């Protein structure tokens, strides 16, 4: 941002005691409205031990508009901190068109924005048009993370991320949730909504030597909570999430969800609330989770998690089943010498694909081809009976029907990777 006023934190040196007995370089108290516009916060390159902005006041409006936090190194000594740290107490947080960039958080870890809500107080947080670029943080002992945002969502709380927000190169080391870690009380009235946000090149790195509690899950978002979630409430909506080149050491390249009602949540509207830009060309590992509460999850070994976790698509996908395949060969029909007929169930017209494999791990082919040169497979629904799918091929060289044997597989999403 050009033309911003600048506030420079002058600590003097990393070993200075000027921060002792303080919570933040700027603290809110007395019920004030704390608002910053068109300001850039920088430091003298010293390691800070406390937050730049700390808010633990009751009924406070905290607003940042066109504010930049740049080149900050935070190293809390006792507990995780945020560059902007909010102890929730009936708080309204509005962040618009801001930039958090080149931030390193070491020591006990923390986040660029951290909202702690141990007392189950209410808050409304809206983040719009904001960029989080090149942020690296150390995870907590319990595996919590979120280098950009850590949020505890309780009764009457909301977190809305909208208007082309970006999370670029956000990394959590020895924790979960490369960019976001969201902890929700699922029995409360709340809202967590990602409307228009891109996560790019974020990472969740596992601990180098400690396996329990688990780490390295959810390179963009790690979402968890307590008690049971009512999937019909639609209080969680991640449909506006877009992802590009994220990576996680253990699971959930884009998102990882720990929730007892994971199956019901994913089945709601065929996964519409969690898919974002996920489609059939994406890796199954991009969206993963485990049906568990967080207290149980943090005690599991990586081996047990790997056995139990699933791609979230598993819960909403319609799996086609194949009973029989018949090939009618008629070389007099020069346009359709090979006509295939498949009998099965749950076959979806317009989505069905067939993979033919020569027995003995020989070459295979998938129909219809991706180049769009052929028609889709026709699916006929027969009342009170199995479905019948059919397609025709002209190439005589594909099948050596006199000397070879073949297997056939069908799928509604063109995936050949084995599912859990």
N, C-alpha and C positions, 0 to 999 in steps of 0.2 A: 504494500500500500504506500503510495507516494504522498508526501506532504503531511505526515502524521506528526503530532507533538510526541516527544519522547520522555519517558520516565526511566531513569537508569538506577538500578539497585547497586549502591556502593557499599559492599560489605568490607572491603579492604583486603581480605585474604580468606582462604577457606578455613583457616584456623581461628578466625576472629570469634569472640564471645558475644558480639553485639546482638545475636539472635536469642541468647539464653533467656528462658522464662517468657518467650513470646510465641504466639501461634502463627502470626503472619506479618509481613511487612506492611500490609494494609489490612485492618480489621474492622468489621462492622459491629456496632454496638448501639444500644439506645433506640432501637426501632427505626433506624434511618433507611432511606432509599439510597442504595449504592449503585451509581451509574457512571460508566466510562464511555466516552465517544471519541473516535479518531485519535487513539493514543497507541504508541508502541512501547512495550515494556522490554527492556534489555538489562543485562547485568555487567559487572566488571570482570566476568568470567570466573568469579569465585563460586565454590560449591555452596549452595544454600541448604540449610537444614529445616527451614520452615517455609510455609506457603507464601506466595506473593500476595494473594488476596485470600483472606480467611473470614468466613461468615458463620457465626454460630448464634446470631441474634434472632429474636422472635419476630415473626410477621414482617420479614424483610423482602423488599423488591430489589433484586440484584440483576443489573442489565449491563451487557457488553455489546457495543455497536461499533463495528469497524475498528476493532482493537486487535493488535498483534502482540503475541508473546514469542520472542525469538532468542535462540542461543542460550537457553537456560539449563543449568545443571543443578538438579535437586537431589539431595542425599539425606533423607530423614534418618535420625538416629534411633528413634524409639518405636515408631509405628508408621504405616503407610500414610502419605500425604498427597494432596493434589496441588498443582500449580495454582489452580483456583479450587479452594476447598470449602465445601458447604456442609456444616452440621445441620441437617434438616430440622426446621422448626417453623412450620407454616410459611414456607419460602416460595417465592416466585422467581424463577431464573429464566432470563431471556438472553440468548446469545445470537447475534445476527452479523453476518458478513465479517467474521473474525478469522484470524490465522494463528494457529499454534504450530510452530516450526522449529526444527533442530533442537529438540528437547531430550535430555538424558536424565533418567531417574534411577538412582542407585540406592545403596543402603537398604532400608526396610521397604523400598518400593513405593509405588503410588501411580498416579495418573495425571494427565493434563487437567481434567475436570473430575473431581471426586465428590460424590454426594453420599454421605453416611447418614443412616436413618435408624439407629439402634432403638429409638424411643417410639417408633411407628408414628411419626408426625407426617403431616401432609406437605406436598410440594408439587408445583407445576413447572416443568422444565421444557422449554422449546428452543431448539437449536436449528438455525436456518442459514443456508448459504455460507457455511463455515468450513475451513480446510484444516485438517490435521496432517502435517507433513513431517516425516522423518522423526518419529517419536519412539524412543526405546526405554523400556522400564523393566525392572526386576519384579518377578511375581512374589506373592506372599507365601508364608510357610504352609498355609492351607490350600495352596494352588490357585488362589484368586489372582486376577490380573486385570486386563484392560488398560493398555498403555495410554489410550486417548481418553476413555470415559469409563469410570466405575460408578455404578448406580445401584443403590438399595431402594427398591420400590415397594412401598407398603400401602396402607389404607389411604384412599383419596390422593394418590400420587399419579403423576403422568410424566412420561418422557416421550417427546415427539421430535424426530429428526427429519428435516424436510428441506426443500428448495435447493437441491443440487449440492448437498454437503459431500465432502470428499475426505476419505481416510487413506492416505498414501504412505506406504513404508512404515506402518505402525507395528512395533515388535514387542512382544512380551517374552522375557527369558525366565525359564523355570516357573511358568504359570500357565493359565488358560485365558483365552480371549485376547488375540493379538491387538485388536483395536478396542472392543467393548467387552466388558464383563457386567452382566445384568443379573441381579439377585432379586427375585420377586416373591412376595407373600401371595400365593395363588388364590387364597380364600378372600382376599380383600377386593375392594372396588378400585381399579387402577386402569391405566392405559399405557401401553408400550407400542409405539407406532413408528415404523420406518417408512416414510412416504417416497422420498426421492434422494437416494444416497448411494455413493459408489465406494467400494472397498477395493483398493488396488495394492498388490505386493505387500500385504500384511502377513505376519508370521506369529505362530505360537510355538515356542521352543521348549522342549522338555528339559527337566533338570538333568544335569550331567551324571549324577550319581545316586539320587534319591528317586525311588519308584512310587512310593506312597507317602503323601497323597499324590494322585496322578497329575501330570502336567503335560503340556504340548497339545491341547485340544482346542479347537475353534480358532482358526487363524484370524478370522475377522470378528466373529461374535461368539461368545460363550454365554448361553442363557440357561439359568437354573432357578430354583426356588424351593419353597417349602409347602407342604400339605398338598391338597388336590386342586387341580385346575379344571374349571368348567369350560370345555372347548366351545360350547354354544354361546358363551359370553362374547367371543371375538375381541377380548381385551388385548390380545397380542396380535399384531398385524405387521409382518415383515415383507409384505408384497412389493414394496418400493425399493428393495435391496438389489443392487447391481454389483457384480464381482469380477475381478480380473487379476489373474496370476497370484493368488494368495496361496499360502502353504502352511501346513501344520504337521508336526512330527508324528502325532499319534492318531488324529482323527478329526474330521470336519474341516476340510480345506477352507470352506467359507463360513459355516456355522455348525456349532455343536450344541445340542439341547439335552439337558438332564431334567427329566420330568416323569413322574409316575404315569400320567395320562398321555404319554407321548403318542400312542397309537390313535387315540380319539382326536387329539389335536391335529395330527397330520392328515387324518381322513376327512376333516372338515373341508367341504368344498373341494375335494380332491387335491388337498395340499396348497390351495390358492393363497393361504395366509402366510406360508413360509417359503414358497418357491422363489420369489423374486424373479431374477432372469434365468433361473435354472431351467434347462430343457433337456431333451433326450440326447443332445450332443455333449452334454456336460459329463464330467466324471462322477460316478456314483459316490465317491468319497467326498464330494464337495459339501454335501449336506448330510450330516450324520447325528446320531444321538443314542441315548440309552434310556430305557424305561426304569427309572430309579429316582429316589429322592437324593438330594445333595449330601445328606449325612452319610448315606450308604455309599455313594459314589466315591467320596474322598478316602474311603477305607479299602477300596478295591485295588487289586494289583493290575498292571497293564494286561497281563494274560487273561484275567477274568473279564476285563472290559472288552478286549478284542473278541471274546466269545459272545458277549451279550449285545454289543452295539450293532446298529444296523444303519444302512443308508435310509434316509427318511422317505425316499421314493418307494421303498418296500411297503410302506403302510398305505399309500393311496393307489399304487399301480394295479392295473387289471391284468392278471396273468392268464394268458391264453393257454388252453390245453388242447393237445392234438391226439386224436384217436387213431385215425387211419389216413394213409396217403395212397392215391391211385394216379398212375400216369397212363394216359391214352395216347398211343403213338399211331399217327396216320400220315405217312409221307405223301399221300395224294393231296393232302391239304398243305400247300406250299407256304401258306401264311402262318399256319398254326400246327406244325407237325407234332409238337409235344403239348398236350393239354393236361394240366395238373388239377386234381380234385382233392381237397383236404376236408376231413370231417373232424369237428372238435367243438369247443365251447369258449366263450368269452373272447371271441375274435372280433376286433373292432374294424369296421370298414374305414378305409383311408389311412389306417395306422398299421395294419397287419403286414409283417414281413416274414419271409420264409428263408431259412438257411439250409442248403443242401450240402452235405459233407460226404465225400467218398470214404468208405470204411478203410481204416489204415492211416488216418491223419494225412490224407492226400488233399489236393486243392479243393476249395469249396467256393460256392457263390451264394450271394444273397439277392433275393428278388422282392420288390422291384429295385433296380439299381438306382444309385443316388443321382445319376445324371439326368433323370427325368425323361429318358427316351422311351419309356414304356408306361402303359397304363397301370393304375393301382390294382391290387388284388380285389376281386369282387367277393363280397361276403353276403350270403343269402341266409336269412333267418327263417327257419322252418318251424312253424308252431308245434309245440309239444314234442320237439325233437332236437337233435344236434344241429349246429350250424354247418353250412357247406360253403367253403371258399374255393375259388377257382382262378387260374390264370394260365396263359398260353405263352409258349416260347418258340422262336423260329430257329435258333441256333442249334444245329444238329451235333456240333462238336462238344457241347457241354457235358452230355451224358453218354457214357459208353455202356449202354443198357444191356448189351449182350455178355459182357465180361466182368462188369463191376457191380458192387453193391453200395447202397447209399443210405444215409440217415437224414432225416428231416427234423428241423426245429422251427418253431414259430414264436413270434414275439410281437407285442403291440408297441414296442419302443425301440426296436432295432439294436438291443443290447445283447452282446454275447458274453459279457463278463458274468461270472458266477456270483449269485447273490448269497448273502448270509442265510 
